Amino acid sequence: MQLISKDIFRGRLSNYFFVLPAIAIFTVFYIIPFFRVFQLSFLEWDGISPSNQAHFVGLSHFKDLLFNQESPVGWWKSMGNAGYITVWALTFQNCLALLLALACDMGIRRGNNLYRVIFFLPPILSEVVIGFVWKLILYGGSVGLFNQFLHFLHMDAVVQNWLGNLDWLGNPKTALTAIALVHSWKGFGWGFIILLAGLQTIPKEMYEAAKIDGANSWQLFTKVTIPMMIPVFVLVVILTILGSMQGFVLIMAMTRGGPAGHTEVPVIKILHMMQEGHRFGYACAEAIIFGIILLLFSLLQMKISKHMKQA
């Protein structure tokens, strides 16, 4: 019995050695930085001076962040910008992904694999490259390719700087919407692949049985497809919210948060606070608040999905 227990112990120990590298990587790059960010959020530090010169300020960063905005474009303004982009992604991006997934699953049989490759190309392209290409397309004056196209159509009255114009109140007229559309164009391929995979898991017998009972195409979609796709819809919505709210590279390449900070999103605002404001503690407090908000969004969406399944 003692020999058997030793063999079992050695077998279990060898199993732990297999997962040890993953645990070490997760600890070094996730757990330790998280606790370091949490620690810095209670300190006033410029990121340059020795860390022992940081001053403990308690919860003052969180108080200023939530109730006393110091910058012209405040934290909640950046959250609103990210929310605006997310709304476009949840509606335009995911509706387009669902329509294309339905077409590939039911309507378009010829060249199915080719369509999948084409639709999935934008998500795998570099965000930096896409950002600079669309910046060139939407640039103001005669340099922008989109404005050249409008000139060709004799629509000179519409020509403008699509990423830089401000209205009489100082708010961007088109910049944030242009970014939202580019973000949706780049990201719809992920939703398309996930939704198409979900559609292909629905048993065809369910559609055949519903047709025998006299169901038309709209009833098939509302009574069979949608109920069976609820878990997939929830997954796509959660991934869309998390991905859109954390948008960074595409916006940095297109506007760097401009004009006048009106396209700043939370991640860019955190970066600017560290680079220009030299307030690492304040930036860490922003990161913690942002993480909590995203976590609450995910938990709320999961709770809603469970309620819908039970109903």
C-alpha positions in Angstrom: 0.0 0.0 0.0 2.9 2.4 0.8 4.5 1.7 -2.6 1.1 2.3 -4.4 0.7 5.6 -2.5 4.2 6.7 -3.4 3.5 5.9 -7.1 0.2 7.9 -7.0 2.0 10.8 -5.3 4.7 10.8 -8.0 2.2 10.6 -10.8 0.3 13.5 -9.4 3.5 15.5 -8.9 4.5 14.9 -12.5 1.1 16.1 -13.6 1.6 19.4 -11.7 4.9 19.9 -13.4 3.1 19.9 -16.8 0.9 22.9 -15.7 3.7 24.6 -13.8 4.9 26.7 -16.8 1.3 28.0 -17.5 0.9 28.8 -13.8 4.2 30.7 -13.7 3.3 32.7 -16.8 -0.1 33.5 -15.5 1.4 34.6 -12.1 4.1 36.7 -13.6 2.1 38.5 -16.3 -1.4 38.7 -14.7 -1.5 38.1 -10.9 1.5 40.1 -9.9 0.8 43.1 -12.3 -2.8 43.1 -11.0 -1.8 43.5 -7.4 0.9 46.1 -8.4 -1.8 48.1 -10.2 -4.1 47.8 -7.1 -1.2 49.0 -4.9 -0.3 52.0 -7.1 -4.0 53.1 -7.2 -3.6 54.3 -3.6 -0.4 56.2 -4.2 0.5 59.5 -5.9 3.5 58.8 -8.1 4.8 60.3 -11.3 6.3 57.1 -12.7 9.8 58.6 -12.9 10.9 59.2 -9.3 12.0 56.2 -7.1 8.9 54.3 -6.0 9.8 54.9 -2.3 9.0 58.6 -2.9 5.4 57.8 -3.8 2.8 59.3 -1.4 -0.1 57.4 0.0 -3.4 59.1 -0.8 -5.9 56.4 0.0 -9.1 56.5 -2.0 -8.7 60.1 -3.2 -7.9 58.9 -6.8 -11.2 57.0 -6.9 -13.1 60.0 -5.5 -11.6 62.4 -8.0 -12.2 59.9 -10.8 -15.8 59.4 -10.1 -16.9 62.8 -8.8 -14.3 65.5 -9.6 -13.2 65.4 -13.3 -10.0 67.4 -13.8 -9.5 67.2 -17.6 -11.7 68.8 -20.2 -12.6 65.4 -21.6 -13.5 63.5 -18.4 -13.5 59.8 -17.6 -17.2 59.4 -18.1 -16.9 61.1 -21.5 -14.3 58.5 -22.6 -16.7 55.8 -21.3 -19.5 57.4 -23.3 -17.3 57.3 -26.5 -16.5 53.7 -25.9 -20.2 53.0 -25.3 -21.1 54.7 -28.6 -18.6 52.5 -30.5 -20.0 49.5 -28.7 -23.6 50.3 -29.6 -22.5 50.4 -33.3 -20.7 47.1 -32.9 -23.7 45.4 -31.1 -26.1 46.6 -33.8 -24.5 47.2 -37.2 -21.6 44.8 -36.8 -23.4 41.9 -35.3 -26.5 42.3 -37.5 -24.3 42.2 -40.6 -22.4 39.1 -39.2 -25.7 37.4 -38.5 -27.1 38.1 -42.0 -23.9 36.8 -43.7 -23.9 33.8 -41.4 -27.5 33.0 -42.3 -26.7 33.4 -46.0 -23.7 31.1 -45.9 -25.6 28.5 -43.8 -28.9 28.4 -45.7 -28.9 30.4 -48.9 -25.5 30.4 -50.5 -24.1 27.0 -51.1 -21.7 27.6 -54.0 -18.4 29.2 -53.0 -19.2 28.8 -49.3 -15.6 28.4 -48.2 -14.5 31.4 -50.3 -17.0 33.7 -48.6 -15.8 32.5 -45.1 -12.2 33.4 -46.0 -13.2 36.8 -47.4 -15.4 37.7 -44.4 -12.7 36.6 -41.9 -9.9 38.6 -43.6 -10.5 42.0 -41.8 -10.2 40.6 -38.2 -6.8 39.0 -38.9 -5.3 42.0 -40.5 -3.1 44.3 -38.4 -5.1 47.0 -36.6 -2.3 49.5 -37.1 -2.2 48.9 -40.9 -6.0 49.1 -41.1 -6.1 52.3 -39.0 -3.5 54.1 -41.2 -5.2 52.9 -44.4 -8.6 54.2 -43.2 -7.0 57.4 -42.0 -5.7 57.9 -45.5 -9.1 57.2 -47.0 -11.0 59.6 -44.6 -8.3 62.3 -44.6 -9.6 65.9 -45.2 -9.1 68.0 -48.3 -8.2 66.5 -51.7 -5.7 64.0 -50.1 -8.4 61.7 -48.7 -9.5 59.0 -51.1 -13.1 59.2 -50.0 -13.2 63.0 -50.6 -11.7 62.3 -54.1 -14.5 59.9 -54.8 -17.0 62.6 -53.7 -15.3 65.1 -56.0 -15.7 62.6 -58.8 -19.4 62.4 -58.1 -19.7 66.2 -58.0 -20.7 66.1 -54.3 -18.3 68.9 -53.2 -20.7 70.1 -50.6 -20.3 66.9 -48.6 -16.4 67.0 -48.6 -14.9 67.5 -45.2 -12.2 66.2 -42.8 -14.1 63.1 -41.6 -11.7 62.6 -38.7 -11.2 66.2 -37.6 -14.2 68.4 -38.1 -15.9 70.0 -35.1 -19.4 71.5 -34.9 -20.2 74.9 -33.4 -20.3 73.3 -29.9 -16.8 71.9 -30.3 -17.9 68.3 -30.6 -16.7 66.0 -33.4 -19.3 65.8 -36.2 -18.1 62.6 -37.9 -14.9 61.4 -36.2 -16.4 59.0 -33.6 -18.9 57.6 -36.0 -16.2 57.0 -38.6 -14.1 55.1 -36.0 -17.2 53.1 -35.0 -17.9 52.1 -38.6 -14.3 51.1 -39.2 -14.2 49.1 -35.9 -17.4 47.3 -36.9 -16.1 46.6 -40.4 -12.9 45.1 -38.9 -14.7 43.1 -36.2 -17.7 41.6 -37.9 -15.7 38.5 -39.1 -15.3 37.2 -35.5 -19.1 37.3 -35.0 -19.7 35.8 -38.4 -17.5 32.7 -37.7 -19.0 32.2 -34.2 -22.6 32.6 -35.4 -22.0 30.4 -38.5 -20.6 27.7 -36.2 -23.7 28.0 -33.9 -26.1 27.8 -36.9 -24.5 24.7 -38.1 -25.1 23.0 -34.7 -28.8 23.3 -35.0 -30.3 19.9 -36.1 -31.9 20.1 -39.5 -34.6 17.8 -38.3 -36.0 20.7 -36.2 -36.5 22.8 -39.3 -38.1 19.9 -41.2 -40.5 19.2 -38.4 -41.5 22.9 -38.2 -42.1 23.0 -42.0 -44.3 20.0 -41.7 -46.3 21.8 -39.1 -46.8 24.7 -41.5 -44.1 27.1 -40.3 -43.0 29.8 -42.8 -39.5 31.2 -43.1 -40.0 34.0 -40.5 -41.5 31.5 -38.0 -38.6 29.1 -38.5 -36.2 32.0 -37.7 -38.1 33.3 -34.6 -39.3 29.9 -33.2 -36.3 27.6 -34.0 -33.2 29.6 -34.9 -33.3 32.3 -32.3 -34.1 30.1 -29.2 -31.4 27.6 -30.2 -28.9 30.4 -30.8 -29.4 32.2 -27.5 -26.1 30.9 -25.9 -24.2 31.8 -29.0 -25.8 35.3 -29.1 -24.8 35.8 -25.5 -21.2 34.8 -26.2 -21.0 37.2 -29.2 -22.5 40.0 -27.2 -20.1 39.6 -24.3 -17.1 39.4 -26.7 -18.3 42.4 -28.6 -18.7 44.5 -25.5 -15.4 43.5 -24.1 -13.6 44.0 -27.4 -15.2 47.3 -28.3 -14.9 48.9 -24.8 -11.2 48.0 -24.8 -10.6 49.5 -28.3 -7.1 51.1 -28.5 -4.8 50.3 -31.4 -7.3 51.3 -34.2 -8.2 54.6 -32.6 -4.6 55.4 -31.8 -3.7 54.8 -35.5 -6.6 56.9 -36.8 -7.0 59.9 -34.4 -4.8 59.3 -31.2 -7.9 60.3 -29.3 -8.4 63.6 -31.2 -9.7 66.0 -32.3 -9.2 67.8 -28.9 -9.6 64.5 -27.1 -13.2 63.9 -28.3 -12.5 60.4 -29.5 -10.7 59.3 -26.4 -11.7 55.9 -25.0 -10.8 54.6 -21.5 -7.6 52.8 -22.5 -6.3 55.8 -24.4 -7.2 58.1 -21.5 -5.3 55.8 -19.1 -2.3 56.0 -21.4 -2.4 59.8 -21.8 -2.7 60.1 -18.0 0.5 58.1 -17.6 2.4 59.8 -20.5 1.3 63.4 -20.3 -0.1 63.7 -16.8 2.6 61.6 -15.1 0.0 60.4 -12.6 0.6 56.6 -12.5 -1.6 56.2 -9.4 -4.5 58.0 -11.0 -4.1 55.9 -14.2 -4.1 52.7 -12.2 -7.3 53.8 -10.4 -8.9 54.4 -13.8 -7.8 50.9 -14.9 -9.4 49.3 -11.8 -12.7 51.2 -12.3 -12.7 50.2 -15.9 -12.0 46.5 -15.1 -14.9 46.5 -12.6 -17.3 48.0 -15.1 -16.4 45.4 -17.7 -16.8 42.6 -15.1 -20.2 43.9 -14.1 -21.3 44.0 -17.8 -20.2 40.4 -18.3 -21.9 39.2 -15.1 -25.1 41.0 -16.0 -25.2 39.6 -19.5 -24.6 36.0 -18.1 -27.4 36.5 -15.6 -29.8 37.7 -18.3 -28.9 34.7 -20.5 -29.6 32.3 -17.7 -33.0 33.9 -17.1 -33.8 33.7 -20.9 -32.9 30.0 -20.9 -35.2 29.3 -17.9 -38.0 31.2 -19.5 
